[in-house]
């Protein structure tokens, strides 16, 4: 399968406007002479060879992507072997674990910076190096906006973590060890030591957290080479695919194969279905919806439920399963998942991908090599593993990841024969993570085994950025009694490595006046998964009175801006349900061709 567009020719390359434009000799000379001051030759810049950018996401501040610093050397060799000229440049750092107040602030900032680089510099194509959670959507959002030939190179997951003979999953182990620390089973030094065991090598999370999910989504969308998403970072195949990626992007330039040829409605439907089969992160709908908006494709959380909820869980990978990235890769990785879904009529096989072939061709013959790690369609871990899009009088949209509803949670909350798949309970409300940590163990809150914990003020405006704080553990006193999970609901996010079936990403958020701002501790909520409804059991008259009091007090109170970017983002950011994009940004599309940058001299 190939595009029908005529092949690119040297005289039509974008870079020629900078490096070989006789109509503007002065500007051309200024562009060339500064690149020659560190040793590039005139022939490299003027011979009509494609100039290929490499968006370098690796740095000392981004440890999960740091091996890209070395890995891009192989990308450059591939680019040169194919006849291109590589230009490496930095991407704004994004590190999920360390960035405060949340790395979600950086996704849109990195997107904006990358758009400006791809639009305003002499680049004919780009390799997007990804890894840690938000580097992938930031890169794909920018690629969709600028629309020059682009290809994703993941850095791959870490090797398996081990504690003796027990697998230790990055991120996932944190939530378990927090409970053990609260219960008094381990002390602080052991807590740190056990968690450190989960990160034994270079690479991003070895679980199916947001990093593995989003790099798998890049492959499912057709934006990276087949089978490349989950090659572990230290494996020799990772360097091999880096070289192949460099080679391929040059051919993409000559073929004029752009993101707009690949990021179609059908490609996004493939991504939704694949995400469900992977047990993918609850952050995926936010980021995939954002990429779709920038690609001009209408996609919302109703689509995630309609297309993905009935899809079975095939990947037996933490947090929804038992294994880690190494086993998943060896079992066949993303191609084996897609092949299984394709064979059962759930994948659009004719969509274009970055290697110039259709998805069906890419996964032909790619089946599971270990049916315990990658299950067959008729033997899934969970029958219906996708997201539910919940609605009600508290929000217009909130997601629940059903693949991680544990047997204990289902037994305690969803097994009443008179009220199947539904439960009701009183709420205890926390305003931000600081409030939660300060008060969760306060006995006066009277939190019991049926309480619903609510986190608000944690959305894109309230936190700011959308914090991963909704998956709240119960008070230590309950954990010591063996009650290790309670229903959680909130307008923030949770880590993709968490196995909690929280109700997340509630939109609109409290900080923008959403009904969550009216909720009070002691109120009762009914959650009905069959109806996909969450209902606050407070009458309209009382809610109207609460609204009046809130407005008289100046609205929901949240922390002040700490930096200029926080203020800019809060002013422009859309709700989590809409992808947390910046208002107006998705209106810019194909800007490299529709709005070429003006000369600077």
C-alpha positions as CSV (number, residue, x, y, z in Angstrom):
1,X,0.0,0.0,0.0
2,X,1.5,3.4,-1.0
3,X,0.3,6.9,-1.2
4,X,-0.7,8.3,-4.6
5,X,1.2,11.6,-4.0
6,X,4.2,12.2,-6.4
7,X,7.6,11.5,-5.0
8,X,9.5,14.4,-3.5
9,X,12.3,15.9,-5.6
10,X,15.5,17.7,-4.4
11,X,14.3,21.1,-5.6
12,X,11.1,20.8,-3.6
13,X,12.7,20.0,-0.2
14,X,11.8,22.5,2.5
15,X,15.5,22.8,3.5
16,X,16.3,24.3,0.1
17,X,14.5,27.5,1.1
18,X,17.2,27.9,3.7
19,X,20.3,26.4,2.2
20,X,20.0,26.9,-1.6
21,X,17.8,29.8,-2.6
22,X,19.5,31.9,-5.3
23,X,16.6,34.4,-5.1
24,X,17.7,35.3,-1.6
25,X,21.5,34.9,-1.6
26,X,22.1,36.9,1.5
27,X,19.7,34.9,3.7
28,X,21.0,31.7,2.2
29,X,24.6,32.7,3.0
30,X,23.7,33.6,6.6
31,X,22.0,30.2,7.1
32,X,24.9,28.2,5.6
33,X,27.9,30.0,7.2
34,X,26.9,29.4,10.8
35,X,26.3,25.7,10.2
36,X,29.8,25.5,8.6
37,X,31.5,27.1,11.7
38,X,31.6,23.7,13.4
39,X,32.7,21.7,10.4
40,X,29.8,20.9,8.2
41,X,30.6,21.2,4.5
42,X,29.0,23.2,1.8
43,X,28.3,20.1,-0.1
44,X,26.3,18.6,2.7
45,X,24.1,21.6,3.0
46,X,23.5,22.4,-0.7
47,X,23.5,19.1,-2.5
48,X,19.8,18.5,-2.2
49,X,20.1,15.8,0.5
50,X,17.2,15.7,3.0
51,X,17.9,17.4,6.3
52,X,16.5,15.2,9.1
53,X,15.9,16.5,12.6
54,X,16.2,14.3,15.6
55,X,14.2,15.5,18.5
56,X,16.4,14.5,21.4
57,X,14.3,13.7,24.5
58,X,17.1,12.2,26.5
59,X,18.9,14.2,29.2
60,X,20.2,13.9,32.7
61,X,16.9,15.3,33.9
62,X,14.9,12.6,32.0
63,X,16.5,9.3,33.1
64,X,13.9,7.1,31.4
65,X,15.0,8.6,28.0
66,X,18.7,9.2,28.8
67,X,20.0,6.3,26.7
68,X,18.7,8.2,23.6
69,X,21.8,10.3,24.1
70,X,23.8,7.3,22.8
71,X,21.0,5.7,20.8
72,X,20.7,8.6,18.3
73,X,24.2,7.9,17.2
74,X,22.8,4.9,15.4
75,X,19.9,7.0,14.1
76,X,22.4,9.4,12.6
77,X,24.3,6.5,11.0
78,X,21.1,5.3,9.4
79,X,20.2,8.7,8.2
80,X,23.6,9.2,6.6
81,X,23.6,5.7,5.0
82,X,20.3,6.5,3.4
83,X,21.6,9.8,2.0
84,X,20.3,12.3,4.6
85,X,22.0,14.8,6.8
86,X,21.1,14.6,10.6
87,X,20.5,17.6,12.9
88,X,20.0,16.7,16.5
89,X,18.2,19.2,18.8
90,X,16.8,19.1,22.4
91,X,13.2,18.5,23.4
92,X,12.0,20.1,26.6
93,X,12.7,17.6,29.4
94,X,9.7,15.6,30.8
95,X,10.2,13.3,33.7
96,X,7.1,11.8,35.3
97,X,8.5,10.9,38.7
98,X,10.4,14.0,39.6
99,X,8.8,17.0,37.9
100,X,6.7,19.2,40.2
101,X,3.9,20.1,40.4
102,X,3.3,17.5,37.7
103,X,4.9,16.4,34.4
104,X,1.5,17.0,32.7
105,X,2.5,20.7,32.7
106,X,5.4,19.8,30.3
107,X,3.5,17.9,27.7
108,X,1.9,21.0,26.2
109,X,5.1,23.1,26.7
110,X,7.2,20.5,24.9
111,X,4.6,20.3,22.2
112,X,4.7,24.1,21.6
113,X,8.5,24.1,21.5
114,X,8.7,21.2,19.1
115,X,6.1,22.8,16.8
116,X,8.3,26.0,16.6
117,X,11.4,24.0,15.8
118,X,9.8,21.8,13.1
119,X,8.1,24.8,11.5
120,X,10.9,27.4,11.7
121,X,14.1,25.4,11.0
122,X,15.3,23.8,7.7
123,X,14.0,20.3,8.4
124,X,12.6,17.9,5.8
125,X,11.7,15.1,8.2
126,X,12.1,14.3,11.9
127,X,12.8,11.3,14.1
128,X,10.9,11.7,17.4
129,X,12.7,10.0,20.3
130,X,10.2,9.0,23.0
131,X,10.0,7.0,26.2
132,X,8.7,8.6,29.4
133,X,5.0,9.1,29.5
134,X,4.4,12.5,28.0
135,X,7.3,12.6,25.5
136,X,5.3,10.4,23.2
137,X,2.1,12.5,23.0
138,X,4.0,15.8,22.9
139,X,6.0,14.6,19.9
140,X,3.0,13.2,18.1
141,X,0.9,16.3,18.7
142,X,3.7,18.4,17.2
143,X,4.1,16.0,14.2
144,X,0.4,16.2,13.5
145,X,0.5,20.0,13.6
146,X,3.5,20.6,11.4
147,X,2.9,17.6,9.2
148,X,6.4,16.9,7.8
149,X,7.5,13.3,7.5
150,X,7.9,12.0,11.0
151,X,8.7,8.7,12.7
152,X,8.7,7.6,16.4
153,X,11.6,5.8,18.0
154,X,10.9,4.6,21.5
155,X,13.8,4.0,23.9
156,X,12.1,0.8,25.2
157,X,11.3,-0.4,28.6
158,X,13.7,-1.4,31.4
159,X,14.7,-5.0,32.0
160,X,12.6,-6.9,34.5
161,X,13.0,-5.9,38.1
162,X,13.4,-8.7,40.6
163,X,13.2,-9.3,44.4
164,X,14.6,-12.8,44.7
165,X,12.4,-14.9,42.3
166,X,9.6,-12.3,42.4
167,X,9.1,-9.9,39.5
168,X,9.1,-6.3,40.6
169,X,7.3,-3.9,38.2
170,X,8.3,-0.2,38.1
171,X,5.7,2.1,39.5
172,X,3.4,-0.8,40.4
173,X,5.6,-1.8,43.3
174,X,5.3,1.7,44.7
175,X,1.6,1.4,45.4
176,X,2.1,-2.0,47.1
177,X,5.0,-1.0,49.2
178,X,3.2,2.2,50.4
179,X,0.5,-0.1,51.9
180,X,3.2,-2.4,53.5
181,X,4.8,0.7,55.0
182,X,1.5,2.0,56.3
183,X,0.7,-1.4,57.8
184,X,4.1,-1.5,59.6
185,X,5.3,-4.6,57.7
186,X,8.4,-2.8,56.4
187,X,10.5,0.2,57.5
188,X,11.5,3.2,55.5
189,X,15.0,1.9,54.4
190,X,13.4,-1.4,53.1
191,X,10.6,0.7,51.5
192,X,13.2,2.6,49.4
193,X,15.3,-0.6,48.7
194,X,12.3,-2.6,47.5
195,X,11.2,0.1,45.1
196,X,14.7,0.6,43.7
197,X,14.7,-3.0,42.7
198,X,12.1,-2.2,40.0
199,X,14.4,-0.1,38.0
200,X,17.4,-2.3,37.1
201,X,18.5,-0.8,33.7
202,X,18.1,2.0,31.2
203,X,14.6,2.4,29.8
204,X,11.2,3.5,30.8
205,X,8.7,1.6,33.0
206,X,8.8,-2.1,32.4
207,X,5.1,-2.4,33.3
208,X,2.2,-1.5,31.0
209,X,2.1,2.0,32.6
210,X,1.7,5.2,30.6
211,X,5.2,5.0,29.0
212,X,4.8,1.5,27.6
213,X,1.2,2.2,26.7
214,X,1.9,5.4,24.8
215,X,4.9,4.0,22.9
216,X,2.6,1.0,22.0
217,X,0.0,3.5,20.9
218,X,2.6,5.1,18.6
219,X,3.1,1.7,17.0
220,X,-0.7,0.9,16.9
221,X,-1.2,4.3,15.1
222,X,1.4,3.3,12.5
223,X,3.9,6.0,13.6
224,X,6.8,3.7,14.5
225,X,8.4,0.6,12.9
226,X,6.5,-2.7,13.5
227,X,7.6,-4.5,16.6
228,X,9.8,-1.6,17.9
229,X,7.7,-0.2,20.7
230,X,8.5,-2.7,23.4
231,X,12.1,-3.8,22.6
232,X,13.8,-3.4,26.0
233,X,16.2,-0.5,26.2
234,X,19.4,-2.5,26.7
235,X,18.7,-5.1,24.0
236,X,20.9,-5.0,20.9
237,X,17.7,-4.9,18.8
238,X,17.0,-1.4,20.2
239,X,20.2,0.0,18.5
240,X,19.3,-2.0,15.4
241,X,15.9,-0.5,15.1
242,X,17.4,3.0,15.8
243,X,19.5,2.6,12.7
244,X,16.6,1.3,10.6
245,X,14.5,4.2,11.8
246,X,17.2,6.6,10.6
247,X,17.2,4.9,7.2
248,X,13.4,4.8,6.9
249,X,12.8,8.5,7.7
250,X,14.9,9.5,4.6
251,X,12.8,7.3,2.4
252,X,9.7,8.9,4.0
253,X,10.9,12.3,2.9
254,X,11.3,11.1,-0.7
255,X,7.9,9.4,-0.6
256,X,6.4,12.6,1.0
257,X,4.7,10.3,3.5
258,X,3.3,12.6,6.2
259,X,1.6,12.1,9.6
260,X,-1.7,13.2,7.9
261,X,-1.5,10.1,5.7
262,X,-1.2,7.9,8.8
263,X,-3.1,9.5,11.6
264,X,-6.6,8.8,10.2
265,X,-9.8,8.0,12.0
266,X,-9.3,4.3,11.4
267,X,-5.8,4.5,12.9
268,X,-7.2,6.0,16.1
269,X,-9.8,3.4,16.3
270,X,-7.0,0.8,16.0
271,X,-5.3,2.5,18.9
272,X,-8.3,2.4,21.1
273,X,-8.9,-1.3,20.5
274,X,-5.2,-2.1,21.0
275,X,-5.1,-0.2,24.2
276,X,-7.9,-2.2,25.7
277,X,-6.2,-5.5,24.7
278,X,-3.0,-4.3,26.3
279,X,-4.7,-3.2,29.6
280,X,-3.3,0.2,28.8
281,X,-3.0,3.2,31.0
282,X,-5.9,5.4,32.1
283,X,-3.8,8.3,30.8
284,X,-4.0,7.0,27.2
285,X,-7.5,8.5,26.4
286,X,-6.2,11.9,27.4
287,X,-3.1,11.7,25.2
288,X,-4.7,9.9,22.3
289,X,-7.6,12.3,22.2
290,X,-5.1,15.1,22.2
291,X,-3.1,13.7,19.3
292,X,-6.4,13.1,17.4
293,X,-7.5,16.7,17.9
294,X,-4.2,18.0,16.5
295,X,-4.6,15.6,13.6
296,X,-8.1,16.9,12.9
297,X,-9.8,13.7,13.9
298,X,-12.9,13.9,16.1
299,X,-12.4,11.5,19.0
300,X,-13.9,11.5,22.5
301,X,-14.4,9.3,25.6
302,X,-17.6,7.9,24.2
303,X,-15.5,6.4,21.4
304,X,-13.3,4.7,24.0
305,X,-16.2,3.0,25.6
306,X,-18.0,2.2,22.3
307,X,-15.0,0.8,20.5
308,X,-12.9,-0.5,23.4
309,X,-14.9,-1.6,26.4
310,X,-15.9,-5.0,25.0
311,X,-12.4,-5.8,23.9
312,X,-10.7,-8.6,25.9
313,X,-7.5,-8.2,27.9
314,X,-4.8,-10.2,26.0
315,X,-1.6,-8.8,27.5
316,X,-0.8,-10.5,30.8
317,X,1.4,-7.6,31.9
318,X,1.4,-5.6,35.2
319,X,-0.5,-3.8,36.5
320,X,-3.5,-5.7,35.0
321,X,-1.5,-8.9,34.7
322,X,1.6,-10.8,36.0
323,X,4.5,-10.3,33.7
324,X,6.7,-7.4,32.5
325,X,8.1,-5.8,29.4
326,X,10.8,-8.4,28.6
327,X,8.4,-11.3,28.5
328,X,5.9,-9.2,26.5
329,X,8.5,-8.4,23.9
330,X,9.7,-12.0,23.6
331,X,6.1,-13.2,23.4
332,X,5.6,-11.1,20.3
333,X,4.9,-7.6,21.5
334,X,2.4,-5.2,20.0
335,X,2.3,-6.9,16.6
336,X,1.1,-10.2,18.2
337,X,-1.6,-8.3,20.0
338,X,-2.7,-6.5,16.8
339,X,-2.6,-9.7,14.8
340,X,-4.9,-11.4,17.2
341,X,-7.3,-8.4,17.1
342,X,-7.1,-8.3,13.3
343,X,-8.0,-12.0,13.0
344,X,-11.1,-11.3,15.1
345,X,-12.2,-8.4,13.0
346,X,-11.3,-5.6,15.4
347,X,-8.5,-3.9,13.5
348,X,-8.6,-1.8,10.3
349,X,-5.8,-3.7,8.4
350,X,-5.6,-1.4,5.4
351,X,-4.3,1.7,7.2
352,X,-1.0,3.2,6.2
353,X,2.1,3.0,8.5
354,X,5.5,4.7,8.5
355,X,7.2,1.8,6.7
356,X,4.9,2.4,3.7
357,X,3.0,-0.8,4.2
358,X,-0.4,-1.4,5.6
359,X,-1.0,-2.6,9.1
360,X,-2.2,-6.1,8.0
361,X,1.0,-6.6,6.1
362,X,3.1,-5.6,9.1
363,X,1.5,-8.1,11.4
364,X,1.1,-11.0,9.0
365,X,2.4,-14.1,10.7
366,X,3.1,-12.3,14.0
367,X,1.4,-14.5,16.6
368,X,1.9,-15.0,20.3
369,X,5.0,-17.0,21.1
370,X,3.9,-17.4,24.7
371,X,0.2,-17.8,25.2
372,X,0.5,-17.2,28.9
373,X,2.0,-13.7,28.4
374,X,0.0,-12.8,25.3
375,X,-3.3,-14.7,25.4
376,X,-5.3,-15.8,22.5
377,X,-8.6,-14.1,21.9
378,X,-10.7,-17.0,23.1
379,X,-8.7,-17.2,26.4
380,X,-8.4,-13.7,27.7
381,X,-7.5,-12.6,31.2
382,X,-10.6,-10.4,31.3
383,X,-13.6,-10.6,28.9
384,X,-14.4,-6.9,28.7
385,X,-11.2,-4.9,29.5
386,X,-11.7,-1.4,28.1
387,X,-12.8,1.9,29.7
388,X,-16.2,3.0,30.8
389,X,-17.1,6.6,30.3
390,X,-19.2,7.5,33.4
391,X,-21.5,10.5,33.5
392,X,-24.0,12.0,35.9
393,X,-24.7,15.1,38.0
394,X,-21.1,15.5,39.2
395,X,-19.4,15.5,35.8
396,X,-19.9,15.1,32.0
397,X,-17.2,12.5,31.7
398,X,-15.0,10.4,33.9
399,X,-13.2,7.1,33.1
400,X,-12.9,3.8,34.9
401,X,-10.3,1.2,33.7
402,X,-12.2,-2.0,34.0
403,X,-9.3,-4.4,33.4
404,X,-7.9,-3.7,36.9
405,X,-11.1,-4.3,38.9
406,X,-9.7,-6.9,41.3
407,X,-11.7,-9.8,42.6
408,X,-11.7,-8.4,46.1
409,X,-13.0,-5.0,44.9
410,X,-15.7,-6.7,42.8
411,X,-16.7,-8.8,45.8
412,X,-17.0,-5.9,48.2
413,X,-18.6,-3.3,45.9
414,X,-20.1,-4.9,42.8
415,X,-21.6,-8.2,43.8
416,X,-24.9,-7.3,45.5
417,X,-27.5,-9.5,43.6
418,X,-30.1,-6.8,44.2
419,X,-27.8,-4.1,42.9
420,X,-25.4,-5.7,40.4
421,X,-22.4,-3.8,39.3
422,X,-23.4,-0.8,41.5
423,X,-22.7,0.5,44.9
424,X,-23.5,3.5,47.1
425,X,-21.5,5.1,49.9
426,X,-20.7,8.2,51.8
427,X,-17.9,10.4,50.5
428,X,-14.9,11.9,52.3
429,X,-13.6,14.9,50.2
430,X,-10.0,16.0,49.9
431,X,-8.9,19.3,48.3
432,X,-5.6,18.4,46.7
433,X,-2.9,15.8,47.6
434,X,-1.6,17.9,50.5
435,X,-5.0,17.8,52.2
436,X,-5.2,14.0,51.6
437,X,-1.8,13.3,53.2
438,X,-2.5,15.6,56.1
439,X,-5.9,14.1,57.0
440,X,-6.3,10.6,55.6
441,X,-5.4,9.0,59.0
442,X,-7.6,11.4,61.0
443,X,-10.1,9.1,63.0
444,X,-12.7,11.9,63.1
445,X,-13.3,11.4,59.3
446,X,-14.8,8.0,60.2
447,X,-13.6,6.3,57.1
448,X,-14.8,2.7,56.9
449,X,-14.8,-0.1,54.4
450,X,-17.7,1.4,52.4
451,X,-16.4,5.0,52.2
452,X,-15.8,6.6,48.8
453,X,-12.6,8.8,48.7
454,X,-12.9,11.9,46.6
455,X,-10.0,14.0,45.3
456,X,-10.7,17.4,43.8
457,X,-8.6,20.4,42.9
458,X,-6.3,18.0,41.0
459,X,-7.2,18.8,37.4
460,X,-5.4,20.8,34.7
461,X,-6.3,24.1,36.3
462,X,-6.6,23.2,39.9
463,X,-3.3,21.5,40.5
464,X,-2.2,22.7,37.9
465,X,-1.6,20.2,35.1
466,X,-3.7,17.2,36.2
467,X,-2.0,15.4,39.0
468,X,-1.7,11.6,39.5
469,X,-3.2,11.6,42.9
470,X,-6.7,10.1,42.6
471,X,-5.6,6.5,43.5
472,X,-5.7,7.1,47.3
473,X,-4.9,4.3,49.7
474,X,-7.1,3.8,52.7
475,X,-6.2,5.0,56.2
476,X,-3.4,2.9,57.8
477,X,-5.9,1.6,60.4
478,X,-8.0,0.0,57.6
479,X,-4.9,-1.4,55.9
480,X,-3.9,-3.1,59.1
481,X,-7.4,-4.7,59.1
482,X,-6.8,-6.1,55.6
483,X,-8.9,-3.5,53.7
484,X,-6.3,-2.3,51.1
485,X,-8.6,-0.5,48.7
486,X,-11.5,1.9,48.7
487,X,-13.4,3.4,45.7
488,X,-11.7,6.6,44.6
489,X,-13.0,9.4,42.4
490,X,-11.6,12.6,41.3
491,X,-10.9,15.4,38.8
492,X,-7.2,14.4,38.5
493,X,-5.4,11.4,37.1
494,X,-3.6,8.4,38.4
495,X,-0.4,6.7,37.4
496,X,-0.7,4.3,34.6
497,X,1.2,1.8,36.7
498,X,-1.5,1.8,39.3
499,X,-3.9,-1.2,39.5
500,X,-6.7,0.9,41.1
501,X,-10.1,1.0,39.4
502,X,-10.5,4.6,40.2
503,X,-13.0,7.0,38.6
504,X,-10.6,9.4,37.0
505,X,-10.2,12.5,34.8
506,X,-13.6,13.9,35.8
507,X,-14.5,16.8,33.6
508,X,-15.3,19.6,34.2
509,X,-13.0,19.9,37.2
510,X,-13.8,21.6,40.4
511,X,-11.4,24.5,39.7
512,X,-13.5,25.6,36.7
513,X,-16.8,25.4,38.5
514,X,-17.6,21.7,37.9
515,X,-20.2,20.2,40.3
516,X,-17.4,18.4,42.1
517,X,-16.8,21.8,43.8
518,X,-20.2,21.5,45.4
519,X,-19.5,18.1,47.0
520,X,-19.3,17.9,50.8
521,X,-18.0,15.2,53.1
522,X,-20.9,13.0,54.2
523,X,-22.8,13.3,50.9
524,X,-23.8,10.0,49.4
525,X,-22.9,8.8,45.9
526,X,-24.3,6.0,43.8
527,X,-22.0,4.4,41.2
528,X,-23.7,2.3,38.6
529,X,-21.4,0.7,36.1
530,X,-24.2,-0.9,34.0
531,X,-25.8,2.5,33.5
532,X,-22.4,4.2,33.4
533,X,-23.7,6.7,35.9
534,X,-22.4,8.4,39.0
535,X,-25.2,10.2,40.9
536,X,-24.8,12.6,43.9
537,X,-27.7,11.9,46.3
538,X,-28.4,15.6,47.0
539,X,-31.5,17.4,45.8
540,X,-31.3,20.3,43.3
541,X,-32.4,22.9,45.9
542,X,-29.5,22.1,48.1
543,X,-27.1,22.1,45.2
544,X,-28.3,25.5,44.0
545,X,-27.8,26.9,47.5
546,X,-24.2,25.4,47.6
547,X,-23.6,27.0,44.2
548,X,-24.7,30.4,45.4
549,X,-22.4,30.1,48.5
550,X,-19.5,29.0,46.3
551,X,-19.9,31.9,43.9
552,X,-20.3,34.4,46.8
553,X,-17.0,33.2,48.1
554,X,-15.3,33.8,44.8
555,X,-15.5,30.2,43.4
556,X,-13.5,27.1,44.2
557,X,-10.2,28.1,45.7
558,X,-7.0,26.6,44.3
559,X,-3.2,27.5,44.7
560,X,-1.9,30.6,43.0
561,X,0.3,30.4,39.9
562,X,3.9,29.8,40.7
563,X,5.5,30.4,37.2
564,X,4.5,32.3,34.1
565,X,3.9,29.0,32.2
566,X,1.4,27.8,34.9
567,X,-0.6,30.9,34.4
568,X,-0.5,30.6,30.6
569,X,-1.5,26.9,30.7
570,X,-4.3,27.5,33.2
571,X,-5.7,30.3,31.0
572,X,-5.8,28.1,27.8
573,X,-6.0,24.5,28.9
574,X,-9.0,22.4,27.9
575,X,-10.5,19.7,30.2
576,X,-9.0,16.2,30.5
577,X,-11.9,14.7,28.6
578,X,-10.9,16.9,25.6
579,X,-7.3,15.8,25.8
580,X,-6.0,18.7,28.0
581,X,-4.9,20.5,24.8
582,X,-4.5,24.3,24.6
583,X,-7.5,26.2,23.4
584,X,-7.0,27.2,19.8
585,X,-3.9,25.1,19.3
586,X,-5.7,22.2,17.3
587,X,-6.8,24.8,14.8
588,X,-3.2,24.9,13.5
589,X,-2.6,22.0,11.1
590,X,-0.2,21.2,8.3
591,X,1.5,24.5,9.1
592,X,4.8,23.6,7.3
593,X,2.9,23.7,4.0
594,X,0.0,25.9,4.7
595,X,2.0,28.6,6.4
596,X,5.7,28.4,5.5
597,X,7.8,30.6,7.9
598,X,8.7,34.1,6.7
599,X,12.3,35.0,6.0
600,X,14.2,36.4,8.9
601,X,16.3,38.9,6.9
